Amino acid sequence: MLFRSALPEPTREREPFVQVRAQLEAGMLAPLKHSIQVGKEGTRLDYIKQGGQDNLFFAWRASAELKLGARHSLVFLYQPLDLRTSISLDRDLRFDDTVFAANTPIDLQYGFPFYRFSYMYDFLEGSAADVALGLSLQIRNATIVFTAADGTGRTARRDIGLVPLIKLAGQYRWDSGVFLGGEVDGIYAPIKYLNGGDSDVEGAFIDLSARAGYRVLPGTDLFINVRYLGGGAGGTGDAGYTDNWLHFLTATVGVQLDFTDLARRWPALR
């Protein structure tokens, strides 16, 4: 997300060509809908109703932005996501070729952290508003594990992949320091049409957020953020059949530091 100060300055200073910003936000994650089936003969599991995800989980993310000139930005984001629950089903559970008997205590891990690199171009060069369009490349690092608590069985799926995304971000900041903003990264990918192969996998991903904040000090913004994370994949790929779709909602509070602005204004704060 692009941010720039709208506070009045005693003199008009030329913005430095290179500007560096960092963000950190933390809060809670609520699964809204989440299901999985692994293997054509596998059991379809509702993670919320049957898999222990009917709860709130801790969520955080961190990002760094390098702004070059008035319009170009490079952003790196890390979003951890690791949900661990324990269940005991009243029916057999099949995951790939592994079967867990009914009433067996099972520990579940659903890990889906990702790394994202983005480029954005700002179409509005002004002090109040920013609207930027760009591309992102996301690296997913999925780990899905089912483990019998008594050690009698364990099975896992792991997957690392590249996901290209389209990115749109915007913000408006008033002279008071209050700002509103939002951003979205997303894609819909019918893989068999994109790669021309025999895979029937269909995938999608969207990261949509809205935020409100206030510049509490020069170079320092506090904000609240509401985010929807959704997507998944269904079909038969190299690892076999998988059908996994998720819909998560996060609410976080965060801080953004504009290191360039802090360095320029630090003498006035002493």
N, C-alpha and C positions, 0 to 999 in steps of 0.2 A: 504494500500500500504506500502511496506517495503522501508525504506530509511536508508542509513548509510553514514557517512562522508567518502569522498575520499581525503580530504585535507591532505597534508603531515604533520606529527607530528615530533617534535624534538626527542621524544623517543617513542618506541613501548609500548603502554599501553594495558593491557588486558581489553577487553570489560567487563563492569559489567554484571552480570547475568540478572538483571532486568533493562530494559530501558523503558522510558515513552515518548511518542510523542503525539502531538495534531495537528489537522488540522482545518482550517476554510477557506471556500471559498464562494464567493458571485459574482453574475452577473445577467445575463438575461436568461429567458426561452422563447423559441418560440415553440408553438404547430405546428406540421407539419401536423398531421392528427388525428382527434378525433371524435368519434361518439358514440351514446348511444341509446338504446331502452330498456325500462323497461315495462314488461308485454307483453304477446303475441299480444295483440291488441294495444300496445303502439305505439306512433309516433317515427320513427327513426329520431333523431336530429343530424345534423352535427354541432358540437360545433364551428367549425371554420367559415363555411359559414353562419350559421344561429344562432349560440349561443354566438357570441361576442368574441370568442377567436382568432380573427384575429389581434392579438396585441402581444407585448412583455410584459412579467411579471417578477417581481423580484424573484430571486431564490438564495438560500443559503443552505449550509449543514455544519455539524460539526462532527468530529470524534476524537476518542482517541484510541491509540494503546499501548498495554502492550506487550513488547517483552521479552520472557523468554529464556535465553541462546542464542545460535547462530542461531537457526532454527525455534523456535516456536513463534507465535504471536497471540494475542487476540485483536480484534478490535470491538469497539462499534460505530455505526453511527446513526445520526438522520438527516433525510431529510424531512423538511416541504414542503408541496405542497398544496396550497389553492388558486384556481382560482375563482374569483368572477366577473360576468358580468351581464349586463342588456339588455334585448331584447324586441321586440314586433313583433310577427310573423303575417303573413297575412293568416294564417290558424290555425285551432284548434290544440292544442298540448295536447296529452294524455300521462300521466305519471302514470303507474299503473292504478288505477281506478279514478284518478282525471283528469278532462278535463279543460283546460284553453282555453277560447274562443279566436278566432282570434282577433288581434289588442289589446289584453290585455298586458299591460307592465308586464314583468316577471323578477324577480331577480333570478339569477342562482348561486349556489355555487357548485364547484367541488373540494372537499378536498380529497387528497390521500397521507397524510404524512405517513412515515414509520420509524420504528426502526429496526436496523439490528445488530445482533451479529455474528461475524465471527471468525473462527480459520484457520490459515494458517501455512503450513510447507514449509520452504525455502530449495529448493534443491541445491542451489548454495551458498556455504559459502565462499564469497569473498568480497573484498572491493569495487569492481567496479560494479558487476552485481548481481541481485537478481531475482530469479524465484520461485514463491510460489504457491502452490495449496492447496485448502481447501474447507470448507463448511460454509455456512451462514444460519442463521435462521432469517427471516424477519417477523416483525409484522406489518400488514397493518391496517390502521385505517380510512376506507373510509367513507365519508359523502357526499351524493349527494342530493341537495335540490333545489326544484322549488317553488318559492313564488310569488303570484300575488302582484304587487306593491300596489294595492288598498286594500289588505287584504282580498280579497274574496276567496282565495284558497291557500293551501300550502300542499306539500307532500314531503316526504324524504325517502331515503334509507340509512341505516347505516350498516356497516359491519366491524367486527374485525376478523382477521384470521392469521394463521401462514403459512408462505411460505418458504419451504426449498430451498436453492439455491446452485449451484456449483460455486466456486470462483477460479479465476486465476489472478495472478498479476505478473508484471515484471517491472524491471527498470535497466537502465545502467547509471552510473555516471562517467564522465571524471575527471581527476585530476584538471582541471580548475574550477570544481564546477558545470559545466553544466550537466544536467541530462534529460533523456527522459524516459517516463514510460507509462504504461497502465494497466487497470484492467477490468475484466468483472465478473458480478454475473448474473446467469441466470438459467431458468428452463422452460421446456415445460411439461404440466401436463394434460393429458386426464383423468380427475378425475374418471370417471366411471370405468376405467381399474385399477386405483390405489386402490380404496376403495372397489371394488366389489359390489357397490350398484346400485341403479336405476338412479342416477343422470347422466345427459348427459352433464354436464358442461365440457368445454374445456378451459384451462387457460394457460397463458404464461407470462413470465416477463424477461426482460433483462436490465441490467444497464452496459453500455459499455463506457469507457472513454479513452482518450489519453491526455498526458500532457507533457509540457516542462518547465524546471525551472532552477534556479541558486542559489547556496549557497552564500548568500550575507554576512553572518557572521557565525562564528562557531555556529552550532546548529540552524540556521535560514535559511529556504529555502523560496523563492518566486517562484510562478509558475502560468502558465495559463493552463486552462483545458477545453476541449471540451467533452461533454457527450451526449450520446443518451439514453433516457429512453423510453422503449416501453413495451407493453403488454396489458393484459386485460383478460376478461373472457366472454364466451358465452354459454348459455344453461339454463336449469331449475334446480335450487337448492332449498334449504330449504325456501328461501325468494321469490321464484317464478322465472319467466323468466327474464333474463338480458342478454343483448349483449352490451358490452362496451369495446372498444379498443382505445388505445392512442399511439401516437408517438410524443415525445417531444425532443427538442434539447436545451442544455444549453451551454453557454460560460461564464466562470467564471475566476476570479483571486483569488489566495489564498496564505496563509502562513502556513508553518509547523514549529513547534517548537520542537526540541529534548531537552527535559528538562534534560535528563541525561548528554548530551554533554554540555549544557549550565552550569550546575552545576560544571562540571569538568573543564571547561575552563574559568569560570567567573573571577578568579583572574588575568588571563592574559589580560582581557579586561579592567580592571580598570586603 
